[in-house]
């Protein structure tokens, strides 16, 4: 629920107090540091001792999936699918699928270890907060408030579906399937950081503040992991 609430809060903030480019960049840097720390401290250690082939398969599927989503978003924008919503459609689809993946990842990590699930949920909540903002900001001018609020509500619904699937479908599953999912999730999150968050953050000049926020985000999750 933490991540779901974060998505809704991000959407509401974007509707009533749209952030400037500099603030968006700062949040993106903070989210990137948080997500990388969650992957490094929680997900990668869980797959480190698994069979190398299983890890490679999981990573390969994760990268292929994210590249496919990116390609789909570009095709939608190029073909002007959705009319005035074409520019936003690609981002909304990408974020929507990412929400599903994040939800499954939260569910799986809670099944593996509750403390790990909490840290992943916190890390992804910060990421999702920004994505809720990004989804609303991407909408074309003139869209009504209710339709804007429907975007973060849909994101929250997708997260809930992902968590539910992760818990109900994968409960009791161990071994290679869980390793594949964790490797898949690691690749997907690393892709999100390197190809989405940090790339978009570079649209405004880098500052010492944004760089510091990246490391603060990383350190905060790393310290939480050390203390649990």
C-alpha positions in Angstrom: 0.0 0.0 0.0 3.0 2.3 0.6 3.8 2.3 -3.2 0.1 2.6 -4.2 -0.3 5.7 -1.9 2.9 7.1 -3.3 1.6 6.9 -6.9 -1.6 8.6 -5.8 0.2 11.3 -3.9 2.5 11.9 -6.9 -0.4 12.3 -9.2 -2.2 14.7 -6.9 0.9 16.9 -6.5 1.3 17.0 -10.3 -2.3 18.1 -10.7 -2.3 20.9 -8.1 1.4 21.8 -7.8 3.2 20.8 -11.0 7.0 20.7 -10.3 9.5 22.7 -12.3 12.2 21.0 -14.4 14.8 21.4 -11.7 12.7 19.8 -9.0 11.8 16.9 -11.4 15.5 16.4 -12.0 16.3 16.3 -8.3 13.5 13.8 -7.6 14.8 11.6 -10.5 18.3 11.6 -9.1 17.0 10.7 -5.6 14.8 7.9 -7.0 17.7 6.6 -9.1 19.9 6.3 -6.0 17.2 4.6 -4.0 16.4 2.0 -6.6 20.1 1.2 -7.3 20.6 0.7 -3.6 17.6 -1.6 -3.3 18.9 -3.7 -6.2 22.4 -3.8 -4.9 21.6 -4.5 -1.3 18.5 -6.7 -1.6 17.9 -8.3 -5.0 21.4 -9.1 -6.3 22.6 -10.9 -3.1 19.5 -13.1 -3.4 20.5 -14.2 -6.9 24.3 -14.3 -6.3 24.4 -17.9 -5.2 21.9 -19.2 -7.8 22.8 -21.1 -10.9 24.5 -18.8 -13.4 22.3 -20.0 -16.3 19.2 -19.2 -14.4 20.5 -15.7 -13.6 21.5 -15.0 -17.2 18.0 -16.1 -18.4 16.3 -13.9 -15.9 18.4 -10.9 -16.8 18.0 -11.5 -20.5 14.3 -11.7 -20.3 14.2 -8.5 -18.2 16.4 -6.5 -20.6 14.4 -7.8 -23.7 11.1 -6.9 -22.0 12.2 -3.4 -21.2 13.7 -2.8 -24.7 10.4 -4.1 -26.1 8.4 -1.7 -24.0 10.7 1.2 -25.1 10.3 0.2 -28.7 6.5 0.0 -28.4 6.3 3.5 -26.8 8.4 4.9 -29.7 6.1 3.2 -32.3 3.0 4.7 -30.6 4.5 8.2 -30.6 5.6 7.9 -34.3 2.3 6.6 -35.6 0.4 9.2 -33.5 -1.7 6.5 -31.9 -4.3 8.2 -29.6 -4.3 11.6 -31.3 -3.5 14.3 -28.8 -2.5 11.6 -26.3 0.1 10.1 -28.6 3.0 11.8 -26.9 1.8 10.7 -23.5 0.7 7.2 -24.6 4.2 5.8 -24.9 5.2 7.0 -21.4 1.9 5.9 -19.8 2.2 2.4 -21.3 5.8 2.1 -20.2 5.1 3.2 -16.7 1.9 1.1 -16.5 3.9 -2.1 -17.3 6.6 -1.0 -14.9 4.0 -0.7 -12.2 2.9 -4.3 -12.8 6.6 -5.5 -12.7 7.2 -3.5 -9.5 4.1 -4.9 -7.9 5.1 -8.5 -8.7 8.6 -7.8 -7.4 7.3 -6.4 -4.1 5.1 -9.5 -3.7 7.9 -11.9 -4.4 10.4 -10.2 -2.1 7.8 -10.2 0.8 7.4 -14.0 0.2 11.2 -14.4 0.3 11.9 -12.3 3.4 9.6 -9.7 5.0 12.4 -7.2 5.8 13.6 -7.3 2.2 10.0 -6.7 1.0 9.8 -3.6 3.2 13.0 -2.1 1.8 12.0 -2.9 -1.8 8.6 -1.3 -1.1 10.1 1.8 0.3 12.6 2.1 -2.6 9.9 1.6 -5.2 7.5 4.0 -3.4 10.0 6.8 -4.0 10.3 5.8 -7.6 6.6 5.4 -8.0 6.0 8.9 -6.5 8.0 10.4 -9.3 6.3 8.2 -11.9 2.9 9.4 -10.7 4.1 13.0 -11.3 5.6 12.1 -14.7 2.4 10.4 -15.9 0.2 13.5 -15.1 2.7 16.0 -16.4 2.9 14.1 -19.8 -0.8 14.6 -20.5 -1.7 17.1 -23.1 -2.9 20.6 -22.1 -6.7 20.9 -21.5 -7.2 17.5 -19.9 -9.7 17.8 -17.0 -8.7 17.2 -13.4 -10.7 14.0 -13.0 -9.0 12.5 -16.1 -5.6 13.6 -14.7 -6.3 11.9 -11.4 -7.4 8.8 -13.2 -3.8 8.3 -14.3 -2.2 7.8 -10.8 -5.3 5.8 -9.8 -4.7 3.4 -12.7 -1.0 3.2 -11.7 -2.1 2.3 -8.1 -4.5 -0.3 -9.5 -1.7 -1.9 -11.6 0.6 -2.0 -8.6 -2.1 -3.8 -6.5 -2.6 -6.3 -9.3 1.1 -7.0 -9.5 1.4 -7.5 -5.8 -1.6 -9.8 -5.7 -0.3 -11.9 -8.6 3.2 -12.1 -7.0 1.7 -13.3 -3.7 -1.1 -15.6 -4.8 0.6 -17.2 -7.8 4.1 -17.5 -6.5 3.4 -18.4 -2.8 5.3 -21.6 -2.0 7.4 -21.4 -5.2 11.1 -21.7 -4.6 14.3 -22.4 -6.5 14.8 -21.5 -10.1 11.5 -19.7 -10.8 12.0 -17.2 -8.0 15.7 -16.7 -9.1 14.5 -15.9 -12.6 11.9 -13.4 -11.3 14.5 -11.7 -9.0 17.0 -11.5 -11.8 14.3 -10.2 -14.2 13.3 -7.6 -11.7 16.9 -6.5 -11.1 17.4 -6.0 -14.8 14.2 -4.1 -15.2 15.0 -1.8 -12.3 18.5 -1.1 -13.5 17.1 -0.4 -17.0 14.6 2.0 -15.5 17.4 3.9 -13.6 19.9 4.1 -16.5 17.6 4.5 -19.5 14.7 6.4 -18.0 15.3 8.2 -14.7 18.9 9.4 -15.2 18.4 10.1 -19.0 15.4 12.3 -18.3 17.2 13.9 -15.4 19.9 15.2 -17.8 17.4 17.4 -19.6 18.4 20.1 -17.2 22.1 20.9 -16.3 23.6 18.7 -13.6 24.1 20.4 -10.3 25.9 19.5 -7.0 22.5 19.3 -5.4 21.1 16.7 -7.8 24.3 14.6 -7.6 24.2 14.8 -3.8 20.6 13.6 -3.8 21.5 10.6 -5.9 24.1 9.5 -3.3 21.7 10.4 -0.4 19.1 8.2 -1.9 21.6 5.3 -2.3 23.0 5.8 1.3 19.5 6.0 2.9 18.4 2.5 1.6 21.9 1.0 2.2 21.8 2.1 5.8 18.3 0.8 6.3 19.5 -2.6 5.0 22.5 -2.6 7.4 20.2 -1.9 10.3 17.6 -4.5 9.7 
